[in-house]
Amino acid sequence: MTSPSTHASRVDSRGESAGRPAPAFRRLVFGLALATLAAVPSGSARAQDAKAAADGVFDEEKKDDAKKADAAKSNPPDKAPAVSDRDTIGFTQDNVAAQMNELEERMFRLSEALRSLEPENASRLRLALKFSREELILQQMKETRKLLTDTQLSKAETEVREMLAKLDHLRRLLLAEDLDFQMKLARLRQMRETMGQLERIIHEERRELAWSRSADERQADLTALVAKRTSVEALVRDQKGVIEETRAAAAKGAAAAESRDAVAKKEAEIQKKAAELAADPAFAPLQPPHLKEADGPLADVQAHLKTTNSGAAVASEELALAGFQKELDRLAGRIGEVEKAIAKPEFLKFEKDQTKNRASADTLATVSARLGDKGVALQKDLIRASGAMQEAEKELDRTAAKPAATDQREALKHLVKASDGLGKGIESLLVELRSELQTRILAELTEMHEIQLSIRETTESQAARAAQKSRTALILIAGLSQKEAELADRIDQLRALTEETEFGIALPTSLRVIGREMTKVQGWLKEGDATEHTVVMEKRIEEDLLALAEAMRRLPPSTPPKPNAPLPTEPRARERELNRLIAELKMIRLLQSRLNDDTIEADHGRPKEQVLTPPLKRLIEALKSSQDEIHETLAKLSKRYEGGGEDEAGADAPGEADQAKPTDP
C-alpha cells in the first residue's frame, strides 16, 4: 500500500501527479476484499461461492480494462480530446468512491453469508463495516472530490492522507488476530512510547506558539514605537525652530517683545506635547526619562523670556533639545532591538524548527498505525495538526506572526486532542490487562501455594536425615532449592507485570517482599539447612501467598481515582473504591506485620554488648530499608485518598502526617 507520506510527495503544488492515486486505491480497496476471502477455508461450497463472487469483481475490473483498451484503439491519441490533470484526478476520485461503496456492500453481504459458516470472519467483516461507516470514509471521499474540483489541493491532500490511514487500518482490522496478553503488553509499551513522543511534539509546538505570540506583540510594539519616534522627531524639529526664533529675538533686543511672547507660547505648546507624549499609555511603559527631564528647562525658558534674559532662555532651550535628542536616540536603540528580535532570520529559524516538529508529527502519524483503533484517531489528529503546522510555516516565511500563531494554536488543539484520546486508550488497555492479570495472579498464587506446601512438607520429612548429613536427603533438599528459586522467579515476573500495568500501590511491594522471603529460603535449602527456622519461613510464605490472594480478590482492575478526588457517590462505584482501599490496607498490614516479626527476631538475637556485629548491622539496615519501602507505599496511598491536607495546612503538612502513619499499626 502507498504510505501517506509517499502519496503526499507525489502531488506537487500545481496538482500534477507522478503516480495516479487510482491504482493505489484500487489495489487497497480490492485487496481488503481479497484478504477477507483468503481467510475463508476453501473446502466449503459456500466459501467457494463467496470467493467466486470476489473473483467476479476482479473479472469485471479486467473487462473494464479491456473495454478501455478497445476504446483507446478505436480513438487514436491524436484524435482524443485533451483532458486536464485535474479532471483525471477528479474522475479517479469518483471511481475510488464507487469502489468503496461496492466494498461496503460486499462486506455486508459476505458477513451475512458467513454468519453461520465462519462466525469469526463474519464478525471481522461486521466490525470492519462498522468502522468504515463510523469514520465516514465514503463521505470523506466525496468531499475530497469537491475539494479537487475547487482546486483546494492543500486541503485535498490532507483529506487523502487521512483516508489512506483509515483504509490501512481497515485492512489491518480484517487481517488481525485476537491479541493475547503478551501482544497487549507490547501494544501498551508502544502506546506509552507514542505518548512520550507526542508529549515532546506538544512541548515543542507550545514553544513555537509562545514565540509567535511574542513576535506578534513585538511587531505591534514596533509599530507603536515607530509612531512615537515620529512624535519625538517632531519635538526635536520644533525645538530647533524655536531656538532659532529665540536667538533672532535676542538679536533685536528690547524691541522684540512680541517675538519673545510668540516664542514663549510655542515653548509652552512644546512642553504640553512632551508631557502628553510621556503620559501616553503606549509610550509610558518605556518610562521616557529624558522627556520628563526636559520639562524643567522648558519651564525655565518661559520665565527667562518674561525677564528678557534671552541668553539664559536659549541655554535652557538647548538643554530641553538635548533631552529630546537623548530620548530620540534611546527610542531608536529600542526600535533596533525589537527589529533585531523579529528580523527575518529569527522567523526563518523558527520556521525551520516548525518544519522539524511537523516532520516528527508526520513520522508519528505513520508509525501510529500499529496502535489499532486508537492509532486511527491519533493519525487523524496528527494529520490535521501537520496541516496546520504547514500553514504556520508559510506564515513564518512571510514574517506574519499573528496568522502563524493562529495556525499553531490550531495544531496544538489537535495535538492535545490526540494526547487525550491516546491517554484514554492507554487507560482502557490497562483495565483490560489488569483484569487478565488479576486472574493470572490468583491462579499463580494458588499454584505457588501448593508447590510451597509441597516444599515445606518435604523439608519437614527430610529434616532429621539432613541433620545427620544424609547424602540422599541433602540432594533432595538441594532439589527443593531449585523449586524455590523457580517460585521466586515467577513472583518477580508477576511483580514486573504489576508495575508495568500500574496494578495497585501495595501489590508490587508485597510481591517483592514475598520474593525476598523465597530467595532467603532458597539460599538456606541450597546449603542443606532444613532446621526449624527454614520450616517457619516456608510456613510464613504459605500464609503470605494465601493472604495476598485474599486481598487480590478485593482489588478491582479499574483505574483508581485521581489524587484528591472524593469517593464516587454511585453505590457500586463507591463500593469498588472501598474494596480497593481495603485490599491495599490489607497488603500494607501484611507487610508491616512481617517486618514487625523480623524486627522482634533481630532484637532477640542482639548481643548484650553495645557494639553491634557486622551481620546484625546489615540485618538492621535491611529492616530499615523495608520500613522505608512500606512508608513510601503508605504515603502513596495516603496521597491518593487523603489529599486535602496540602491545600488546607500547607505544603509541609502531608509529609509530617505521612511520617507518622507507618507507626500507627
C-alpha positions, -999 to +999 in steps of 0.1 A: +000+000+000+012+035-007+020+052+025+005+086+033+039+104+031+048+087-002+014+096-017+017+132-004+051+136-021+036+126-055+013+156-056+031+189-063+019+225-058+003+225-093-018+194-087+003+173-111+008+137-100+038+115-107+017+084-099-020+084-101-039+076-069-063+053-087-041+022-088-031+027-052-067+030-041-079+002-064-052-022-050-060-013-015-098-015-017-099-048-036-070-061-015-093-057+015-119-079+000-093-105-012-077-106+023-110-112+039-119-140+015-085-156+018-093-162+055-123-184+045-115-221+041-117-233+005-133-266+015-169-254+018-192-248-010-205-215+003-169-203+008-161-213-028-192-193-039-181-163-019-146-165-034-160-169-068-181-138-062-150-119-053-132-133-083-161-119-103-153-084-091-118-087-104-131-102-137-154-072-140-123-050-135-104-069-162-134-065-185-135-027-178-098-026-185-103-045-218-131-021-228-108+009-221-081-007-242-105-012-271-117+024-267-082+036-268-075+016-300-107+030-317-097+066-307-062+073-317-043+096-294-041+124-319-080+125-321-086+121-284-099+152-266-075+169-242-081+160-205-065+181-178-048+165-148-074+180-125-102+162-145-082+130-144-077+131-106-113+140-101-125+111-122-102+088-103-116+100-070-151+094-083-141+059-093-125+052-059-156+064-041-177+040-062-153+011-054-155+019-017-193+019-019-192-015-036-167-028-010-191-018+019-219-036+002-199-067-004-186-067+032-222-066+044-233-094+021-203-116+029-209-111+066-244-123+063-234-152+041-207-163+066-226-157+098-232-194+104-204-209+084-175-187+097-187-166+126-152-152+134-147-139+099-183-126+098-176-107+130-145-092+114-164-081+084-192-065+105-165-048+126-148-035+095-181-023+081-189-006+113-155+012+114-159+023+077-193+038+083-185+054+117-154+070+102-175+082+072-148+071+047-172+071+017-185+106+026-149+119+030-141+106-004-170+126-019-160+157+000-124+153-013-138+152-048-154+186-042-121+200-029-103+188-060-130+204-082-124+237-063-086+233-067-081+233-029-052+210-034-036+215+001-068+206+019-075+177-005-040+163+001-047+163+039-080+145+034-064+119+011-037+112+036-063+108+064-083+084+042-052+063+034-046+060+071-082+048+077-081+024+048-048+009+060-064+004+095-094-012+077-071-037+061-053-044+094-087-049+111-097-076+086-064-094+089-058-090+126-060-120+150-071-118+186-044-103+208-031-124+236-018-110+269+018-105+256+007-088+225-014-065+246+016-057+267+036-049+236+007-027+225+008-009+259+045-003+255+040+011+220+013+034+232+034+047+260+063+052+237+040+071+213+027+091+242+062+102+251+069+113+215+036+131+214+043+150+246+077+161+231+059+173+200+033+192+221+060+208+242+078+220+210+046+233+195+039+252+226+073+268+224+067+277+188+033+292+197+048+312+226+074+327+203+049+336+176+027+353+201+057+372+214+067+382+179+032+394+172+033+416+204+068+429+194+055+437+159+027+457+174+052+474+198+074+482+168+046+499+150+038+519+181+075+528+187+079+540+151+049+562+156+063+576+188+096+582+171+079+604+146+064+623+175+097+628+192+113+638+159+087+664+156+095+677+191+132+679+182+124+697+149+101+722+166+125+728+195+153+736+170+130+760+152+121+778+185+158+781+194+164+799+161+135+822+168+148+829+203+182+838+190+166+861+164+146+878+191+177+882+212+194+900+184+166+926+181+170+934+218+142+950+238+122+958+207+113+921+202+088+918+230+062+903+206+087+878+193+095+867+228+058+862+236+054+841+205+084+820+214+071+816+250+037+804+236+055+779+213+076+766+242+045+762+263+029+742+234+061+720+231+061+714+269+025+704+267+031+679+238+061+665+256+041+659+288+012+643+268+037+620+249+053+609+282+019+601+297+007+582+265-003+546+275+016+533+245+047+552+255+045+554+293+057+517+298+090+527+283+094+553+311+108+580+289+132+598+314+145+624+291+111+638+282+104+643+318+138+659+324+131+684+296+100+697+315+121+718+339+142+736+312+111+744+292+095+760+322+127+780+328+127+792+292+093+809+297+105+825+329+137+838+312+117+852+282+095+872+306+126+888+321+140+895+286+170+872+295+173+857+260+207+842+266+195+822+296+164+812+276+185+799+247+206+779+272+175+763+287+161+756+253+193+738+243+190+717+275+155+707+266+166+700+230+194+678+243+168+659+264+146+654+234+176+642+213+186+617+240+150+604+241+151+601+203+184+582+204+171+559+232+139+552+212+160+544+181+180+519+201+149+503+214+135+501+179+167+485+167+165+458+195+129+450+186+137+449+149+166+425+156+144+403+177+118+399+150+141+401+120+137+377+090+164+353+102+146+348+135+114+339+116+133+315+094+149+299+124+115+291+140+101+281+106+129+255+104+120+243+140+084+242+129+093+221+099+112+196+121+082+194+145+059+188+116+082+160+103+081+144+138+043+146+138+042+130+103+065+103+113+044+096+144+013+095+124+028+069+101+040+046+128+008+050+149-009+026+125+005-002+147-018+010+176-050-004+162-083+015+167-066+042+188-040+046+161-066+057+136-079+085+158-043+095+166-034+096+129-064+118+121-054+143+148-018+143+138-025+147+102-048+177+110-021+191+132+005+186+105-016+205+080-019+234+105+018+233+111+025+235+074+003+266+071+022+281+101+055+275+082+042+296+053+032+324+076+065+324+094+082+326+060+062+357+054+071+371+089+034+371+097+035+363+134-002+366+142-015+342+115+013+318+123+002+318+160-034+311+149-023+281+129+000+269+157-029+272+181-050+251+158-022+225+156-018+224+193-056+219+197-053+187+175-022+176+193-038+179+228-069+161+215-046+133+202-029+132+236-063+130+254-075+102+231-043+082+234-044+086+272-079+072+273-068+044+251-039+036+275-063+036+304-087+013+286-059-011+277-046-010+313-080-020+327-082-049+302-047-060+311-053-058+348-085-079+345-065-106+328-035-101+351-057-104+382-070-138+370-034-149+362-021-137+396-048-155+416-041-187+396-004-183+400-007-177+438-029-207+442-005-229+423+026-215+440+009-221+474+005-258+465+042-260+454+053-242+485+033-265+507+049-295+490+084-279+495+076-274+532+063-309+538+093-324+521+116-302+541+100-314+573+102-350+563+139-348+554+149-325+583+161-354+606+181-371+579+196-338+567+207-331+603+226-365+601+242-353+568+224-379+547+236-375+512+202-385+497+184-360+520+208-332+511+204-339+474+167-339+478+168-306+497+191-291+470+163-300+445+138-281+467+162-251+465+158-251+427+120-253+430+121-224+455+142-204+431+117-210+403+089-197+426+110-166+433+114-160+396+076-164+390+069-139+418+094-115+403+078-118+369+043-111+384+058-081+402+072-067+370+038-071+353+020-053+382+044-024+379+041-022+342+003-023+343+002+001+374-019-025+392-022-015+428+000+006+451+010-021+476+008-051+454+042-048+438+058-042+472+040-073+486+052-094+458+087-081+462+087-090+499+074-125+493+101-129+466+128-119+491+114-145+515+116-172+488+151-162+479+161-164+516+146-199+518+162-209+485+196-200+499+191-220+531+179-250+512+208-248+489+231-250+520+211-281+531+196-262+560+163-279+569+161-267+605+132-252+623+138-216+611+137-227+575+104-245+580+090-215+599+099-192+569+083-217+545+051-217+565+052-179+565+054-178+527+024-201+525+004-178+548+016-148+528+005-163+495-029-171+508-033-136+524-022-119+492-046-140+472-074-130+496-066-093+493-062-096+455-098-107+451-109-074+465-086-053+443-106-040+413-088-038+379-103-004+371-082+027+371-082+043+406-095+078+411-071+107+408-054+121+439-075+144+460-107+132+442-136+123+465-151+089+466-178+084+440-214+088+450-228+060+429-232+030+453-214+003+431-185+026+422-182+037+458-181+000+470-155-007+443-132+020+456-138+010+492-128-026+483-097-012+466-087+007+498-094-024+519-073-046+497-044-020+497-045-017+535-046-055+540-014-058+519+003-030+538-008-046+571+007-079+559+040-061+551+041-043+584+033-074+604+061-094+587+085-066+593+075-065+629+082-102+632+116-098+617+124-068+640+115-088+671+136-118+659+165-095+652+162-079+687+162-113+704+195-121+687+210-088+697+241-092+719+243-077+753+274-057+744+268-022+730+289-029+699+268-045+671+283-073+650+286-067+612+258-093+604+235-076+628+242-042+613+234-055+579+202-070+592+192-037+608+199-018+576+177-043+557+149-038+582+152+000+579+151-003+541+120-024+543+104+001+567+112+029+543+096+009+515+064+003+535+064+040+545+067+051+508+038+027+498+016+041+526+025+076+517+013+070+481-019+055+494-024+084+518-018+109+490-045+093+468-072+091+495-063+119+519-052+147+495-070+176+513-042+182+538-018+201+515-044+227+504-056+234+540-024+230+561+004+239+537+030+220+518+047+206+548+017+191+565+013+159+543+050+150+549+046+152+586+014+132+585+029+106+563+059+101+586+035+094+615+013+069+597+037+039+594+039+037+632+001+036+636-002-002+632 
